[in-house]
Amino acid sequence: MKVLGLLLLGCWLSMSAMSDESGRLDSLLPAPSGSLWSELGGSLYEDFKARRVGDLLTVVVTESTTASTNADTAVKKSESASTQAGVGPLLKLLWPELSAGGKTDLSASGSTTRSGRITTRITVVVVEVLPNGVLRVEGRRSLKINEETQTLIFTGLVRIRDIRSDNTIPSALVANAQIQFEGKGVVGSRQREGLITKLFKVLF
């Protein structure tokens, strides 16, 4: 009987300790709110479009530009002058009729045409939500190939209703879009004008 009593007492003490430990764990956990949904999860009624600060959005960049300039210049000028000495036949023999004339014709034309096209995709991040719901986005992408670094920078304003269901938007629908494409390296340095070329442009 004593052995049985000791066993029952040990079981009761063990169950009491487990109950106290469970109570301490429950006190560390947040109280249930009664809702089945977590605030960290997405809504069943919302799509995956960017709409908050920190959300990502893919911009499909398709831009083409063409600029041309034409200039025509035409200058015409003619001059003539004559002098005749009328003081006797001797002077007429020594100093016959003098005449001089000049004519200048200048015609020049020039044209310059520049065109560019860029087609790419860049993922930007929402950095601000304006009071009217418009999203301000910014993004940067760099690619380095053979010591040549090319960087694409994109900023602009996006309306949520213009975002497609796959969370992309054409660059043509981005307001105040600024697209910068920069290159640093051997190719980029070769495309810059040298000091002598700049000096000649200033002087001439």
Beta strands, then each sheet from edge to edge (+ up, - down):
strand 1: 56-83
strand 2: 98-129
strand 3: 135-145
strand 4: 148-158
strand 5: 168-170
strand 6: 175-184
sheet 1: 5+ 1+ 2- 3+ 4- 6+
end
